[in-house]
Structures are given as C-alpha cells and as structure tokens.
Amino acid sequence: MSLKKRTANLKPANAREHIGKTSQAIYPRRSPRSGSRWRATGSQGPATLRTLHVTLGSDIYVAMKTTTQSFDVRTPSRDAMIDITSKVQAVVSEAGVDDGVAAVYVPHTTAGVTINENADPDVIHDVLAALDHAVPWRQNFYQHGEGNSAAHAKSSMVGCNTSVPIRGGRLSLGTWQGVFFCEFDGPRTRHVVVTVMG
C-alpha cells in the first residue's frame, strides 16, 4: 500500500503545528487503517524547512519536505521581464529536493511571473509589445485612481504564480525556457516567493 493511501486520513481536523526553534507537532490518533498510534514532527529553519515524519507502528515514513524562500528583484523600467531562473534554481538546490515541484509566487497586483524563451531577447521585447498593444496604458474608460489600471490588467492576464517540475535536483524546463518576473508598473523593488515540495 502506498504512503499516500496509508496516511490519507491520519491527521485530525483539530491538529495544531507549533513552529519554533525546534518545532514539533504531536498528533496522538489511531489510524483507521492500521490501528497503530502515530505522530508527525516538523522542523523549521532559516529556509522554512519542514519534513513530515509519520510513524505507523515501528515504521517511519518521510512524507514530504517543503522549503519556502524569497528574494527581491529590482526592476529597471515600467515594463520589463527579468529572467529569475537561476535564483529559483538556487532555492531548489538549497532545499535538497531531487524530485518534486517548485511553485513560484509573486505577491503583487501589478506584476506577474511566467515561463517563456530565454535564448533570444527579441522574444521578451515582442511579448511586452504585444501586451502593450492589447492593454494600452491610457484608456478613457479606466477608473482606477492610481492611473495604473493597465498594469493590473496585465498582471491578471499573465498570472501571479507558476510551477516547474523538479527532476534530479534541477528545474525541468525545456531547452529554451526560463522563469521570468514580469514588471508592469516599475521601476521598483519586487518580491518573489519560491516553495519547493518533494
């Protein structure tokens, strides 16, 4: 039986996790499948590293490891696409996850993140030009008082998150692909959050 099946219903609804220097979460509960008592422990370090250990009888399973880190990006102009692939890969490498997924999130309403070609810079020029053509900076029907409605629209079109599979400890991107931070209302300093699960 797979670990996923064996642990599917183990965590009680009112379980609490206590995060600290040596955080632990203890869940005394009998498994509906095995009848054995189990516990889960988690740890949080500088990189917010959490590993779930499930004990079923005398067997201990490592269910998942999750690492969350963030970094800043300084954008040079009102509209820009900045290749952040190497920074995302650095988070993956530090996490030590061989196989899993990297989720990249941008907590901004006038920016985004996407995957596109990183070999020819003309592609970036053309993507930004196409977005400008689709969503002009000035429109008579815009009502938002800050005057950056186009940036908000572009952010919704591109999206504020993406995910990349991890294989062998590396981002499993295509030959010409890269992860790009998309600025639509710069220049400014932006924030990127990367969560690695595996």
C-alpha positions as CSV (number, residue, x, y, z in Angstrom):
1,M,0.0,0.0,0.0
2,S,1.4,3.4,-0.9
3,L,2.3,6.0,1.7
4,K,-0.3,8.3,0.3
5,K,-3.0,5.7,0.9
6,R,-1.8,4.8,4.3
7,T,-1.7,8.3,5.6
8,A,-4.7,9.8,3.8
9,N,-6.9,10.1,6.8
10,L,-4.4,10.2,9.7
11,K,-4.3,13.9,10.5
12,P,-7.2,15.0,12.7
13,A,-9.2,18.1,11.9
14,N,-8.1,19.9,15.0
15,A,-4.4,19.1,14.8
16,R,-2.1,22.0,15.5
17,E,1.5,22.6,14.5
18,H,3.8,24.6,16.7
19,I,6.6,26.3,14.9
20,G,9.7,27.4,16.8
21,K,13.4,26.7,17.1
22,T,12.7,23.0,17.5
23,S,9.1,22.8,16.4
24,Q,7.1,19.6,16.8
25,A,3.5,18.6,16.2
26,I,2.3,15.6,18.1
27,Y,-0.9,14.0,16.9
28,P,-2.0,11.1,19.1
29,R,-4.5,9.3,17.0
30,R,-5.3,5.7,15.9
31,S,-5.1,5.1,12.2
32,P,-8.4,4.0,10.8
33,R,-6.5,1.5,8.7
34,S,-3.7,0.2,10.8
35,G,-5.0,0.8,14.4
36,S,-1.5,1.9,15.4
37,R,-0.7,5.2,17.1
38,W,1.2,7.8,15.1
39,R,2.9,11.1,15.4
40,A,4.1,13.8,13.0
41,T,7.1,16.1,13.6
42,G,8.0,19.2,11.7
43,S,11.0,21.5,11.8
44,Q,11.6,25.0,10.6
45,G,15.0,26.5,10.0
46,P,16.2,29.6,8.2
47,A,14.8,28.4,4.9
48,T,11.5,27.3,6.5
49,L,12.2,23.7,6.0
50,R,9.5,21.3,7.0
51,T,9.7,17.5,6.9
52,L,6.7,15.3,7.8
53,H,7.6,12.0,9.5
54,V,4.8,9.6,10.0
55,T,5.2,6.7,12.4
56,L,2.9,3.7,11.7
57,G,3.7,1.1,14.3
58,S,7.5,0.7,14.2
59,D,7.8,2.1,10.6
60,I,8.7,5.7,10.0
61,Y,7.9,7.3,6.6
62,V,9.1,10.7,5.3
63,A,6.0,12.0,3.6
64,M,7.1,15.4,2.3
65,K,9.7,18.1,2.6
66,T,8.7,21.7,2.0
67,T,11.1,24.7,1.7
68,T,10.0,28.3,1.3
69,Q,12.4,31.1,0.5
70,S,12.0,34.6,-1.0
71,F,14.2,37.0,-2.8
72,D,13.9,40.6,-4.2
73,V,14.0,41.7,-7.8
74,R,14.9,45.3,-8.7
75,T,13.1,46.2,-12.0
76,P,14.6,48.8,-14.4
77,S,11.6,50.3,-16.1
78,R,7.8,50.5,-16.2
79,D,7.5,47.3,-18.2
80,A,10.2,44.5,-18.0
81,M,10.7,40.8,-18.0
82,I,13.6,39.6,-15.9
83,D,15.0,36.1,-16.0
84,I,14.9,34.7,-12.5
85,T,15.6,31.1,-13.4
86,S,19.0,30.9,-11.6
87,K,17.5,32.4,-8.4
88,V,14.7,29.8,-8.4
89,Q,17.2,27.0,-9.1
90,A,19.3,28.3,-6.2
91,V,16.3,27.8,-3.9
92,V,15.8,24.3,-5.3
93,S,19.5,23.4,-4.8
94,E,19.5,24.6,-1.2
95,A,16.3,22.6,-0.5
96,G,18.0,19.4,-1.5
97,V,14.9,18.0,-3.2
98,D,15.6,15.6,-6.0
99,D,12.1,15.1,-7.4
100,G,9.2,17.4,-6.8
101,V,7.8,20.8,-7.8
102,A,8.9,24.4,-7.4
103,A,6.0,26.9,-7.0
104,V,6.9,30.5,-7.8
105,Y,4.6,33.2,-6.5
106,V,4.6,37.0,-6.9
107,P,2.7,38.8,-4.1
108,H,2.0,41.9,-6.3
109,T,-1.1,43.1,-8.1
110,T,0.8,44.9,-10.9
111,A,3.4,42.3,-11.6
112,G,3.4,38.6,-12.6
113,V,5.5,35.5,-13.3
114,T,5.7,33.4,-16.5
115,I,7.7,30.8,-18.3
116,N,9.0,31.7,-21.8
117,E,12.0,31.7,-24.1
118,N,15.2,32.9,-22.5
119,A,17.5,32.5,-25.5
120,D,16.5,35.3,-27.8
121,P,15.9,38.7,-26.1
122,D,13.7,39.7,-29.0
123,V,11.0,37.3,-27.7
124,I,10.8,39.4,-24.5
125,H,10.5,42.6,-26.5
126,D,7.7,41.1,-28.5
127,V,5.8,39.8,-25.5
128,L,5.9,43.1,-23.8
129,A,4.9,44.9,-27.1
130,A,2.0,42.5,-27.6
131,L,0.8,43.2,-24.0
132,D,1.1,46.9,-24.6
133,H,-0.9,46.6,-27.8
134,A,-3.6,44.5,-26.0
135,V,-3.7,46.7,-22.9
136,P,-2.7,50.3,-23.7
137,W,-1.5,52.4,-20.7
138,R,-4.1,55.1,-21.3
139,Q,-7.8,54.4,-21.9
140,N,-10.8,56.7,-21.4
141,F,-12.7,54.0,-19.6
142,Y,-10.1,53.4,-16.9
143,Q,-11.4,54.5,-13.4
144,H,-8.7,53.4,-11.0
145,G,-7.4,56.5,-9.3
146,E,-3.7,55.5,-9.3
147,G,-3.6,55.6,-13.0
148,N,-2.1,52.1,-13.4
149,S,-5.1,50.1,-14.5
150,A,-3.2,48.6,-17.4
151,A,-0.6,47.1,-15.0
152,H,-3.4,45.5,-13.0
153,A,-5.0,44.0,-16.2
154,K,-1.6,42.7,-17.4
155,S,-1.0,41.1,-14.0
156,S,-4.3,39.2,-14.3
157,M,-3.5,38.2,-17.8
158,V,-0.1,36.8,-17.1
159,G,-0.8,35.5,-13.6
160,C,1.0,35.8,-10.3
161,N,2.2,32.2,-10.0
162,T,3.7,29.3,-11.9
163,S,5.1,25.9,-11.1
164,V,8.1,23.9,-12.5
165,P,8.7,20.1,-12.1
166,I,12.0,19.2,-10.4
167,R,14.0,16.2,-11.6
168,G,17.3,15.2,-10.3
169,G,17.5,18.3,-8.3
170,R,17.2,20.6,-11.3
171,L,14.3,22.6,-12.7
172,S,12.8,20.5,-15.5
173,L,12.5,23.3,-18.0
174,G,12.5,23.0,-21.8
175,T,15.7,23.8,-23.8
176,W,14.7,27.4,-24.4
177,Q,12.6,28.0,-21.4
178,G,13.3,30.3,-18.4
179,V,11.3,31.7,-15.5
180,F,10.6,35.4,-15.8
181,F,9.4,38.0,-13.3
182,C,7.1,40.4,-15.2
183,E,7.0,44.0,-14.2
184,F,4.1,46.2,-15.3
185,D,4.4,49.2,-13.1
186,G,8.1,49.8,-12.4
187,P,10.7,50.6,-11.7
188,R,10.6,49.3,-8.1
189,T,11.9,46.6,-5.9
190,R,9.7,43.5,-6.0
191,H,9.4,40.3,-4.0
192,V,9.3,36.7,-5.2
193,V,8.4,33.7,-3.1
194,V,9.5,30.1,-4.0
195,T,8.1,27.0,-2.3
196,V,9.9,23.7,-3.1
197,M,8.0,20.5,-2.3
198,G,9.2,17.0,-2.7
